[in-house]
Amino acid sequence: MLIADNIRRIVVTGPESTGKTELAQDLAEKLNAVWIPEYARQYVENLSRPYDYNDVVAIAQYQLAQESEYALKVGTGIIIFDTWLIITKVWLDLVFGNCPEWIIDHIRSSKIDLFLICDTDLPWIDDPVRENGGEKRKELFQLYCNEIRTFGFKFEIISGFGEIRTENALKALLKHGLKL
């Protein structure tokens, strides 16, 4: 996949119920950026059975197609990803013990400018799609941080409630030299 080098790519990621979608939408609005919404939730909500390995791989394929489609629309500017392949990789490894090499290759070759990892300081909100509250949410937070470090990406942990969370994310972008 070919994506122009003049696009800034920001990934908002983290465990379930940490405010990723709200933060990604807020940042996209404030930065006049393109927002790529999370697809996994929509996909799983529309299944009439439990998801399986092939479903998670299909979600990853769709995420890549979205990335290409939105990059062509943007041309230049900023893309805000509401989650990304790091979560998919961790999930495939954790739940199924296997992540396809093409996902790992794509992660390695990606030019993500910054990951904003949402801290678990927001209260857990249960819903039918969420599976990992409590200590599991903290464990997943560490797994995501470790994966991002392993691949050598820059990241910041974002905490705070509401507008403070958004302001902390904007400060992190400035800290990493991303012109707003």
N, C-alpha and C positions, 0 to 999 in steps of 0.2 A: 504494500500500500504506500502510495506516495502522497505525503502531506507537506505543503510548503513550509519552509523554515521560518517564515515571518509570522506564523501563527503561534501565539502563546497558549500553552496547554496547562490548565490548572485542574487537578483532580481533587474533588471533595470526597473523602472516604472515611470509613470507620465502621464500627459495629452497628447492629440494629438499634434503632431508637436513640440515635445521637444527634439528630437534627441535620443530617446530610442534605436532604432535599430542600429544606427551608434555607439553609445556608447557600447552597448552590444557586437557588433562584434569586436570593437577595444579592449575591455577588454579580450574577449575570445582569440583573437590573441596574445596579449601581455602576457597573463597568461597561454598560452597553455591549455586553458580550453575548455570544451564542451559548445557550444552555442545552446540554444533551441529557435528557432525563434518564433516570434509572429504568432499565427494562425488565430486570429480574422480577420485581414485584408484580408488574402487569402480567408477565408470562405465567407466573405461578398462580396468581389469582384466577386465571382463566383455565387452569387445568381441572379436570374432573377426577383426578387421581393424584397420589403423591408424586412429586417430581423424582426423576432418576438422573443417572449420569448423562444420558443423551440429552436430557432437557437442559442441564447446566452447560453442556457443550454448545447446544443451539443458542442459548442466551449469549455466550461468548461470541459466537459467529455474528449474531445480530448486533452486538455492541461494536464490533469491528466495522460492520457495514454502516452503522450510524456515524461512526467516527469519520469514515471516508466521505459520506454524503454531506455531513455538516462542514467538513473542511473545504469541500468544493464550494459550498455556499458562502463561507466566510472569506476565503481568499487571504485576507490579512485580518488581524485583530486577535481576539481572545475567545477560546472555547473553554467553557466550564463543564467538566464531566461530573455528573452526579453518580458516583461510584465508577469503578473501572475494573480492568482485568485482574488486578491484584486480589480483589475480593473473590473473583471467580477462581483464580488459582488456589488460593487458600482453601476455599470451599471444596474444590475437587480433591485436593490433597487430604483434607481433614475427613470429609465424609466418605469419599470413594477410594482414597489411597492412590490416585493416579490423575495426573494432569497431562493432557496432550502436549507434546513437544512444541507444536506450532504456537500454542498460547505463550509458553515460556520464551520462544524466539521472538514473538511480537513484543512482549514486555521488554526484553533486552534491547530491541532495536527502536523502541519508542522514544520520542523526544518530549517527555513530560517535563515542563519547567518547574512545577512544584506540586507536591501533594499536601493538602490540608487535611490532617487526620483529626476527625472530631472525637474529642475526649468523651468519656463515659460519665461526665458530671451532670448530664441531663437525666431527669427521672425516666425510668423504663415505662413505656406505654405499650401494653399488650394489644395485639390484634391477631387475626387468624393466620397471617403470613409469617409473623415473627416467631422465632424458635429459641433464641438465646439471650435470656435475661440473666441477671445476677452475676455470679462469678464467671460464667461462660462468656458473657459480654466483655469482661475485663481480659480474659484469656485471648479472645479474638482480637481485641485492641492490640495486645502485645504481638500476636502473630502478624497482624498487618504492618505494624511498625518494623518488625524484624524482616519481613519480605521486602519492604520498601528500602530498608538499609542494605540488604543483601544485593539488590539490583543497583544500588548506588544512586538512587534518586534523592533529591533534596526534599525535605519535608519540614513541616511545622505542626505541632499539636495545637489544636484550637479548642479553647474552653470558654466558658461564660454563657450567660443566658440571653436570649433574644438579640437585641441590637448590639449588645456588648460582644457577643460571639462574632457577629458580622464585622464589627470594628476591629476585633483581634485578628480576623482573617485578612482584612485590608492592610493592617500593619505588617502582617507576615509577608504579604505580597511586596510591599515596599521594602522591607528588610532584605528581600531576595532580589531586589533590583528590577522588579516588574513594574514598568511604568503604567500608571493608572490614568 
